Amino acid sequence: MLDFAAAIIKLMGKLDNSYASQHIAKQLIRSATSMGANYGETCNAESRSDFIHKMQLVLKESQESLYWLKLLNKANLVLSPPDEFDRIQKEGDEINRIVAKSVITAKQAK
């Protein structure tokens, strides 16, 4: 998740200076960096329910990050090469699927 957050930060430097781009950049950086911070908290979970709760926060931030990436793409605000953007979006999708599966597995093991 750290690499994903770093890639997002670098990608945001490749947006134009429009109000929309800057607004989305702030939202995306917040959600992408929050994923890793919240995931770090799962290591200190006090119980299975605490672990599930914290992983659900990671999932929420992951889904929000994907939304902002899709919006950037849909609004044609990304100035970076398409393959770079596609790679970052694919990594976000993979993280989202892994986290979602972890939440489901943790809930089933209850």
C-alpha positions, 0 to 999 in steps of 0.5 A: 500500500505504501508503493500505491500511495507513493505512485498516487502522490507522483501521479498527482504531480502530473495533473493540470492546475485546474480547480477540479484537478486540485480538488480531486488530487487532495481527495485522492492523496488523502484516501490513498495514504489513509489506506496504508495508515489504517492497514498499519493499525490492523497490526495492533488490533485488540480483537477479531472484531477490531481487526475487521473494523479496521480492515473495513476502514481500509476497504472504504478508503480503497474504494474511495481511491478507486472512485477518484482515479476513475473520475480523473480518467473519465474527466480526462484530467490525467496528463501522464502516459496512459500505461502509467495511469493504467498500471496505478489503477490496476494496482488499486483494483488488486489492493481493493480485491485483496482487502475485500477478500480479507474482510470476508475471510475474517468475518467468516472465521468469527 
